[in-house]
Amino acid sequence: MPFPQVVAVAPDSPADRAGVLVGDEIAAMNGEVPRDVIAYRLLADEACLELSLRRGGLELEVAIDKQAGEPLGIEVSSALFDRVRTCDNHCSFCFIYQLPKGMRKSLYVKDDDYRLSFLYGNFTTLTRFTELDLERVVDEALSPLYVSIHATDPEVRAHLLRNRRGATSLRWLAQLLEHGIEVHGQLVICPGVNDGAVLYGTLAGILERFPRLSSVAAVPLGVSRHSHEPEMRPHSRAEAEVVLDTVAEWQERYSALLGRRLVYAADEYYLLAGRPFPSSESYGEFAQHENGIGMAALFADSFAGHRSGAPAVRGGFFHSVDGAPAAGYRAHRATPSLAGEGEAPVTVLTGEYGARVLSPLVGSLGRDDVEVHAVRNDFFGGNIAVAGLLTGVDLARALERLPEGRRYLLPDVCLSEERFLDGTSLAELPRPVEVVEATGEALARALKPRRRSLALAASS
């Protein structure tokens, strides 16, 4: 098992005062070898800490005295120090199977690790969950967790996961809920497989077996042009309408019996069905905001100034795979940068779904110098149209056709470690772009006239 490596030491922190250096490897903490950053954090909170370090082939012992709970001041290189628990399912709808060849290796890692569920909000199927895992989750209160349910019918779930343990692994979900662990569920709806009567039965099964779930998201299947699964296809408008009607029916039933809506349909369903989004108040605490649940309503509220401090979309589909810096142990987003000229007209670049959300918001400003440009995702193709999966090659193609002399705004959600999914960097784009945090509040600020423009308006 590789040891965690120190990548940063905060000045004048307990670790700094004890002589810990960047590049040191932490072999043990109070005699215990931490397997992951969860264990590391618990050990680092202790008042008296003995670090066993490896430095340039030497083994060192460093004693640290500090206040209990006082930050140690060390940033480590990753979230997991042992191996990621990979997924042994073979889901036909898995997006990783739909990636083209030649992308960076980390993107092809299929994880089914409850630790990444806790740290990042990744969804786990629980097919590799064990009694020891349950004991640790309960003892250390690793909550919330995120579980892929897809169907409560054992045969349908085993078929979807292509794993016979899919028929029985939801027993762990029942155990987690029984022990008071907060769990959020997900249903990836595949037309003709787990929609219709199966979806209805799943929502009934959740009421019967898992009523303590905190939330359940119904999200549509994404199909790229690289999929080789004939059973998998995008939703039709009629199928999207049926999903919305089924969710609405069960929201009423859950509200009457449980006092809360519990299940929510992804924003994409409303776009597919051509229906208006529900009000932001109907989403409660936006527990699955990053899963596309209520994102459009929250963005609109934030853009209009009705809600400040709205959460940003912290990452795209692969937001946890490329590193684990200290801020929430998530892959680093591109640093927001607004450097354009104040009087230049503005083009907001986004995916095709994002354009349908942003266009009426930008139109409400009544400005003829701001436009929204939908970038088609030819890299993935199929029905992939979200901003988080935009690639540099598609953005470059779009920018080459757009005029110079404009400010081009781009949401940070499509960047990880300063690069797009296809490995392209911002510097490789044919036009300069300004990166904006993916919130309505941030976009509204970016679209405000600059001081120079305001001064000219005042003088006139």
N, C-alpha and C positions, 0 to 999 in steps of 0.2 A: 504494500500500500504506500503510495507516495505521501510525503509529509507536506503539510501546508507551508507555503513559502511566504515570507513577509515581503510585501510589495510597497508598503508605506508605513512610516512611523510618525505619529503626530508630535510636533515639537513640544518639549517640556511635559510630555505625558509620562505616566509611570514606566512604560516600556522604554521611552527615550532616556529617562534618568537612570534606568538599569543597564543601559548600554546595548539594547537590542538594535540590530542594524537591518537595513533593507538587504534582502538576499538570504537572510538566515532562514533555516528550515526548523519548524517546531516539531520535534520528535515526540514530546510528551508534555503534559501540563499536570502538575502534581501527581506524576507517575502514571497518568492515564493518557492513552493515545486517542486523540479526538478523531472520529470518523468523518465528521462534517462540521459545518459552521454552526450548526445548532448546538452540538456538544461543546464546541469551542467557546461559544458565547456564554454558556452556563459556567464553564470552568473559569473563563476570563472575569466573571463577575465576583469571584471569591476574593477575600481581602488579602490572604497570604497565598502567593502563587510561586511555584517553583517551575521554571521553564527549562526543559532539556532541549538545547539548540544544537544544530549542526551548521558549522560555518567553515567553508573551504576545507573540508575533510577533517576538521576538528570537532570534538564534542564538548559542549560547554553547559554548565549549570548556572542559571541566573535566578536569583531570588528577588521577588518584587513584593513590597509591602504597600498597600493602598487601602482606601476605603472600600468596603463591600459595595458592589454595584458601580463603582467608579470606572469609567472607560479605561481599558488597558492602553489604548492608543495605537493599536496595530491593525493594519488592513492586510488581509491574507489573499492569496491568489485565486481561490475558487471557493465555491459553496460546498462541494463534496470532495473529501480527501481520499475516500476509497472509490470504487468504481460506481458509475451511475447504474442503477438497476434498470436494465433495458426491458422493453416490452416484448413479450412472447406471443402477443396476439398478431393476427394477420388480417386486420380489418380491411375490407375492400374499399372503404371510404377514406382510409388514412391518407392525409395529404402528403405525408413524407413519401409514400409510394408514387405520388403524382409529380415528383420533382424531376426535372431533366437531369441528365448526367453532367458531370463536370463542375458542380458547385462545391463550395468548401465542405470538408468532411463533416464538420460539426452539425451541419444542417440535416444530415441523414441519420442522426442518432434518434432512435425512438426510445423515449424514457417512459417508464411506468413506476416511477419512484415517488413514494408518498412524501419524501423529504422535499422534493421539488414542487410537489403540490402545496406544501405548507409555505415554502419560501417564495415561490413565484406565482402561485395560482394555477399551475399546470394541472390538467385533469388526469387522474389515474383510474384504471379499470378495476383495481384491487385483485387482479388474477394472480399476482405474485406476492400478495400480502400474507403475513404469517402471524402466529400467536405472539411471537417476540415483537413484531412491529406494532401490534395492537397494544401490548404492554407498554412499549415506549411512548406511543402517541398519547395514551391515557395518563401515564405517570408524568410526562413532561408537558401535558396539555397542549399538544401541537395542533392548534386550531386557529383558523378554519382550514379544512381540507376541501378538495374539489374532486368529485367522482363522476366519471362517465357512466351513465346508466343505460341510455339508448333504448332499452326495453326491459320490462319486468318479467315478461314471459321467458322462462329459461331456454326454451328451444330457439326462440327468435334471437335472444341475446348471444347464445353460443354461435348461431349462424352469422350474426353481424361481426363478432370478434374472431370468428374462425378459430375458436379455442373452446374445448369442452369445459374448461374451468369457468368460462363465461356464464354457464348455466347455474353455478353455485356460488360464485365469488361475491355476490351481493349480500351474502350472510355477514360479511365483514362490515358492510354499510350499516346493517341493523345493529351490530355490536358497537360501532363507533357512536351511533346516535343514542344508544342505550346508556353509554358512559358519558354522555353530555358533550361530545365533540360537535362543534358547529361544522356542518357539511353542506356544500352547495352542489347540486346535481346538474348534469347536462344530458340533453337528448339531441344527438345529431340525427335529423330526420332524413331518411333516404326514401325517395318516392317509390312506392310499390313494395317496400320492404317493412318499414316500421311506422308508416303513416296510417291514415284511415282508422280502421277498427283496432289495429295494433296500438296506435298512439292512444286511442281512447282507453284501451285496456291497460296501458302503461300508467296513465294518469290515475286510473282507478286503483291499480296496484300500489302506486305511491301513497295514496290515501290510506290504503289498508295496511301496508307494511312499513312505510317510511314517512309518516306524517310529521316527524320532527325535523325533516329537512328544512334548511333555512330558505332556500330558493331552488327553483328548477328552471333552466333555460332550454327552450326549444329553438335550435339553430338549424338552418338549412344546409344541406350537403353542398360542398364546394367541389366542382369537377374541373380539373385542368385538362388541357389538350394532351397531356402526357399520361392520362389515366388509361389503363388497359383492362378495366372492369366493365364488361357489357351491362351488368346489372345496375351500375351506378349512372344516373343521369340527373340533370338539373330539374327543379320543380317547374311545372307549368303555372300559369297565373291561377287557374282553377284549383290546383293542388295547394297553392299558397293560401288561397282564400279558405279552403277547408281547414288547414292547420290553424289559421287565425280564429275561425269560428269555434273549433274544438278547444283551443286554449281559453277563449273568452267564456265558453260554457263551464269549463272546469275552474276558472278563476271565481266565478260566482259560487260554485259548489264549495270550493275550498274556503272562500270568505265566510260562507254560512256555517261551515262545520269547524273550521280552524281559526277563523278570525283574521285571515290574511289571504292574499291572492295566490301565493306560493309559486305558481308557474307563470312564465313570461315568454312571449315570442320575440325573437330577434328582430331588430329594426329592418333587416333585409326582407323579411316576410311582408312588411307593410309596403316596401318599395316594389316588391314583386307583384303584390295584389293591387297596387295603386290606391291604397287606403292611407288616410292621415295617421300620423303617429299619435299614440295616446299622450295625455298631458304628463308632464314630468312628475306631478304629484302621485300618479298611479304606480310609480316604480319604487316607492318606499325609499330605502337607503341605497338604491342602485348597487346592490350587492354583486351583480355580474355586468357592471358597466363595461369592463374590458372584453367581455364576451359578446359585445354588440347589443346588449339589452338596455334600452333607454338612452343610448348614446346620443341619438339625434335630438331627442327632447332636451336632454341636459345641455348639449352644445348650443341649442337655440336659446335657452334661458341664459346661459353664460354670455353668449354673444350680445344679447339684448340688455345685459347688465342687471338682470333680475336675480342672478345668483353669482356670488364671487367665491373664489377658491374651489371651483369645480375640479374634480380629479381629471388629470390628463390621462390619455391612453398611453400607458407606460411602455408598451412595446408592441410589435407586430406578432405574427404567428410564432416567430423564433426568438422571442425576447430574452430567453434565459440561456441560450446555448453558447454564447461567445464570451463569457467572462462573468465575474461576480465582484464588482467593486463594492465599496462599503455601503453606498446608498441603496439599502433594500436588497443588496446582492442581486441586482439586475444588470443586464448588459447596458453599457453606457449609451445613452441617446446622444445624438448630435447636439452640440451646444447651440441654443437659439442665437441667431445673429440677424440684426436688422441694419443693413448698411447702404440701402438704396437712396437715391436722391428724392427729396420731398415732393417735387412737382411731377415726377415721372408717373405715368399711368401704371396700374397694378394688375397683374394676372395671378390669380390663385390657382396653383396646380394641385390636382387631387385625382382620385380614382373616379370611375364612372358613377359608383354609388354615392361617393362623397359629393360629387358635383350636383346630384339631385337634391342633396340636403343643403348644400351651401348656396346654390343659386338663388333661391327665394330669400335667404337671409341677406346676401349681398345686394340683391335687388331692392330690398327694403330701405337701403341707404339712400337711394335716389341719386346715385353718382354714376356719371357716364365714363369715369376714368378707372373703374374697377370692373374686372370681369373674372369669371370662373372658367377654367379650361379643364375639361375631362380628359385624362390620359388613358387611352385604351391599353389594357394589359395583354400585349401580344406574347410576352415572354412565357406566361403561364397559359393564356388563352382560356377556352371554356367559358365558364360563368364567373371567373375570378375578376372582381371589380372593386375591391376594397382598397383604400389608400395604403394600408399597412403592407400590402404585397406588391406595391409598385417597385419596379426595378430601374436601375440606371439606364439600361439600354432603351427602354420605352420612353423614359423622360427625355433622354438625349434626342431621340427621334422627334418627339413633340416639340422640343425647344428649337430644333433646327428649322422648323416650319413657322416658328413664331418670330415676330419682329424684334429688333434690338431697341434699346431705349426705354424698356419697361422694367419695372421691378417685378421679379418672379418670386412668389412665396410658396414654400413647400413645407408640409407638416413633418415634424420630426419622427413621426411614427414609422415612416418607411426607411429609417436609417438605424443601423446598429453598429457600434464601434466606428462611427463616421463613414460607414459603407452601406450600399444597398445590398439586397439579397444576392444579386448576381456578381457581387464583388466590386462593382464600379464605385469610385469615390466621387465626392462632390466636385473635386477639382477637374474631373474628367468630363463634366457636363459642358456643352458648347456655350452656355450662357451662365453668368453668375446667378445664383439663387440665394434667397434668404430663408433660413430655417426658422419655423415658427412652432412653438409648443402646440400640441393638438388639443386645444381648448377653444371654446368660443370667445372667452375673455381675451386670450392671447391674440387671436386673429383680429378681434375688434381693435385692440391696441395697435397692431401692425398696420391696420388700414387707416388709422387716424392721420390727418395731414400733419406733416412735420413742421417744426418751428419756422423754417424758412417760408413755407407756404402760408402759415398763419400770419407771419409778419407782412407778407405781400398783400394778403387779404385786408389786414388792418390799415395799411397805408393807402389802399384804394378806397 
